Amino acid sequence: MRQSSLFQVKPTCTRWAGPQLCICRSKHHQKGFWQSSTLQLRAINAGYGKVCWYNSMILVLENRDLQDSIKPQKVEFHSLNFNSTLHWQPGRAREARDTVYFVQYKVYGQSTWQNKDDCWGIQSHVCDLTNETSDIREPYYGRVKAASAGVYSDWSPSCRFTPWRETMIGPPMVTVVHSNKSIILKLQAPRSPYKRKRGSKIPMTNYYDLLYQVFIINNLLDEQHRVPVYKGKDKVIKIEDLRPGVSYCIVAKTYVPMLDRSSAYSSRQCTVLQ
């Protein structure tokens, strides 16, 4: 009777057996049955580490230690005015030049992860997920895995991220429109990345009840001492009872009462009263 042909798949290598050998599992099909066996293959040193040699083919060892060593660390969302990005740090092993990263995301409660195409096989440590997290009251997760020399790490997940609760609010834009024995200011709320139908960006006041905190600095006395002069919702503010010939600077912050959260200070806007 004619015997069936022998079909063999590429061995899977799982561990070292000393400096010159690696242990692999081989699987082949013969006489209608799949059979497996253990092989000891010659190990050689490549530029990116030790590999196994089999019938003129290089087999990268499926090494759990290597997978763990390249696994991304500290995966977390950073968000300012709903501009939300996923950040991570390289694994504990020294990052090789060929290391690339893959990013996925999903809404909390969903079973399926979505690939972020623009962050698939990248060398950067940051991925912009602003558009993918545009439903600002939904909680999201992100995750990252690394690949180097043909070895893939496990996924590293982020903590749950809800944009509306966790985004940082930016400071208002401050403009000095007049100064003559007093200072008149115009305040403009920070804007989100999301647009109205006509194309203008939606201000953060559409999402939160914001207050403005305004501070004045008398450069003649102390350039670091900020004196609070206003807190409220007005967009135009007049500061009076100031001394002519003195240099003053204005800074402002945005405050979200519901979240008890303040922005950083705005850039200084300075003027000398006439």
Stockholm file with secondary structure:
# STOCKHOLM 1.0

chainA/1-274         MRQSSLFQVKPTCTRWAGPQLCICRSKHHQKGFWQSSTLQLRAINAGYGKVCWYNSMILVLENRDLQDSIKPQKVEFHSLNFNSTLHWQPGRAREARDTVYFVQYKVYGQSTWQNKDDCWGIQSHVCDLTNETSDIREPYYGRVKAASAGVYSDWSPSCRFTPWRETMIGPPMVTVVHSNKSIILKLQAPRSPYKRKRGSKIPMTNYYDLLYQVFIINNLLDEQHRVPVYKGKDKVIKIEDLRPGVSYCIVAKTYVPMLDRSSAYSSRQCTVLQ
#=GR chainA/1-274 SS CCCCCCEEEEEEEEEESSTTEEEEEEEEEETTEEEEEEEEEEEEEETTEEEEEETTEEECCCCHHHHHHTSCEEEEEEEETTEEEEEEECCSSCCCTTCEEEEEEEETTCSCCEEEEEEEEECCSEEECTGGGCSTTSCEEEEEEEEETTEECCCEECCCBCHHHHCBCCCCEEEEEEESSSEEEEEECCEEEEECTTSCEEEGGGTSCCEEEEEEEETTTCTTCCEEEEEESCSEEEECSCCTTCEEEEEEEEEETTTTEECCCCCCEEEECC
#=GC SS_cons         CCCCCCEEEEEEEEEESSTTEEEEEEEEEETTEEEEEEEEEEEEEETTEEEEEETTEEECCCCHHHHHHTSCEEEEEEEETTEEEEEEECCSSCCCTTCEEEEEEEETTCSCCEEEEEEEEECCSEEECTGGGCSTTSCEEEEEEEEETTEECCCEECCCBCHHHHCBCCCCEEEEEEESSSEEEEEECCEEEEECTTSCEEEGGGTSCCEEEEEEEETTTCTTCCEEEEEESCSEEEECSCCTTCEEEEEEEEEETTTTEECCCCCCEEEECC
//
